[in-house]
Amino acid sequence: MEPVVIAKNLTRKYRRVTALDDFNLTVPEGQVLGLVGENGAGKSTLIQHILGMLRAQSGTMRVFGLDPVQEPVKVLSRIGYLSENRDMPGWMRVRELMRYCHSLYPGWDPKYAEELRELFELDPTAKLRTLSLGQTAKTGLLAALAHKPDLLVLDEPSSGLDPVVRRDILGAIFRSVAHEGRTVLFSSHLLEEVELVADRIAMVHAGKLMIHDTLDQIKTEHHRVTLRSSNGQSSAPTLPGTLSSEQSGLEWKVVCFAPESELRASAQSAGHEIVSIERPSLDDIFVARAGTPINSGRD
Amino acid sequence: MRAFTTLLWEQWRQTWRGLALIAGALFGYWLLLILVERLVFIIFSNNPRIALAAAYVPVAGAVGLLFMQESRSQIGFAYPRRMFWLPVHTYALVGAQFLYKIAVIALLAAAAGWICATEIKLTFAIMPQVVMFTGMAATLLGMVFLVCGYGTGTGLALFVPAAAISILAFRYVYAAVSHNFILQMPPSAYDLAQIGLTPETGEFLYVYPEFSAWTWWGGAATIVWWAMVSYLAARRARSEVPGDRVGRWVRMVSNVTYLDRDSDEFASPEAAHRWFEWRRVVYMYPWITLALGLFMVATLRSSMEDEENKFIVGFSLLGIAPAIVAVLIGYAMTRPDPRYMWFVGGRPLTTGTISRVRLLVSIKAIAIAYLLAFVAYTGASFILFQSTNPISALVTDLELITSTYGSSRNSLVMLASAVWIALIVVWSMFWMGRTAGVVAWIAAILASAYFYFDGGRVYQRQGDNIVSPTWIAFGSALTLLMVIGVVAVFSWAIYRKLLSVKTLPAIAIVAAVTVWAGFQFRDVIGPDNMVPALIWILVPIAPFATVPVTLAWQRHR
């Protein structure tokens, strides 16, 4: 099966700032890929390349095997997207938006669109500028979903949605889209949410891809080890694949990228007492890898 | 009182940067005029064309700056949503905004008027109609920030009173300043001869602006109307009135002003996008043109001859108003708005399709605007002058302009040429607001420079004509550069498949008809102005390539 998205050595610079730096990513078909990273990491820039709104300065971007800048109709008719700022014309009414999109997308399903509208409790006569943040996000989702796109690209889809919609509806949509063999690529700050719905995770930091793997694989390969040093050691213990370490009283908490057996052997030989070995959260892994919490960074 | 001050502060906070920039530019322009007047006085005293052009600069500059500020979201008079929930009475909410807007419009118009009145004495002293035109241009200031972002119904309701307030402020300052401080030096005989007036050396030669009773009552009525509209809008925003009551009226007005029908589905993606571009902003063009044209007609002066007034009616409705509004709408239509790019740029439409749609809806808007304007022209001619045949009145105007009195065939040819040129100028103006109009702007600047400076400091007299070797040299060089630029842009558009080769014959026909129409006015243009006139042939064809090229650049950065 040909991957849906292939970014190869993609670099994007905005004057002195490098938004994407020799970036490589392959998104297989039928997967839900969560794109995580702090603000300014390059997530939106990647999404803009996928939609053909940015031309590759160097490297290549292929979506369904095509260049989205050269073949916008062939590529974009198979993509449903929601932008981070929910950019929609305020003068339009919900009903007009549905009518407009219906004509643009060959696969638009009016029945499904109406179902979504009812599910989201949207007034068809309401102007988009009068909608609340959450309603605007729902309207954007409706426009992105109703043509049953092969690739659903959502930039911070949870933003503005209340917890119930976020957990139940969004999750259900993702599962249903993936179940039908279609692909979802979404960016998010909310790592718990990503853990709930994503099959694969791509962590982006400072324009580079730090990790890209299945959630299970990432969790299996990373460990959070709590050690107690018998000799009251003040410097950080050296364990294989150490990504970060933090002292708390006599204990050290170390996030490592190594098999558990190797970690145990190494700790034993160094004379450390292992208090616990746990699976770290995605947040722990991100902080350990990037050296910065995910909610930091420039906006 | 505290709440009221807070509201005023909010307005100031949202607008001060943009307004400061405009004020600074006006101040700079005033300083420049003083310097120029002191150092090279000969230009102002000996060339009325420059003075005339200079009268437009402050207002045109201020409008341009407002455009930029609005485009960068650094200026905006609408309250943020949170302000609607402040514990203040709706009267205070609306009153603060209302007073602030009136003050801004009046100050900007007054500043522009004061500069014109004090520093471009000659122009105002002998050509009172200039006051009308510059005042009208000043009202556009109000229009820009009041209309942008509103629907036609609301926009027009706000624009007309803003225009009235602005013109009143302008006229008042003009009258006060000119009466008390200026006109120390009467115009020279040479200046007057240039525009065909009899010199009366030693006497003040300005015409005091008319302030009839209806002007004041009309102004007061429009202010009340504007206040009512604003009050109702604020009450609606605060949910103080049922949405349906006001909404029903808004929908009724909107449905009429859209000038297209709603249907359940579109024939094609292109048809859907035509609807989108039309509803987004272009549908406003015919209505604003009509409003502006009628506003200009309303400023007719009873002291002028009927023939002159008839000419102003035709010129305002069919000439000036469509051209001015085209710039505004063209700007709003083509500005690189990130929100638009996210919404439309990510849709399955080619850049060529979006460009074609933009060009087509512009043609539709021009056609409807002229239809409306012609109906208004016929009505105005009938009511004001009991003229039952507007076509013959137009022909008479053309005969006056061209000084050609010939057969009816000749008249019809001249009429057709004039209509074509008017359409072409309006078409060009659509694309002058943005980067897509770069070539057009170069042509315009070039033509204007040639036109206005041909009697500059270095010139030779050849018979009745004044020829400036400097400007001929500049003109030739820049013309060549512009032709190269146009060819390059066309080549690029064709190479990137943004423009079909098949459209080239159509573009050639447009150019040929323009040459033919221009040729009919060869006697008016004059032999020494043929170069800038010919340059205008490039202007209307430039959008065919520059619109898709610019859009491609905006869409795929």
Interface residues (C-beta under 8 A of the other chain):
Chain A: L51 G52 M53 L54 R55 V69 P72 V73 K74 V75 L76 S77 I79 Y81 S83 N85 D87 M88 P89 W91 M92 E96 R99 Y100 H102 S103 L104 Y105
Chain B: G151 D264 E265 F266 S268 P269 A271 A272 H273 W275 F276 R279 R280 P338 R339 Y340 M341 W342 F343 G345 G346 R347 P348 L349 T350 T351 R555 H556 R557
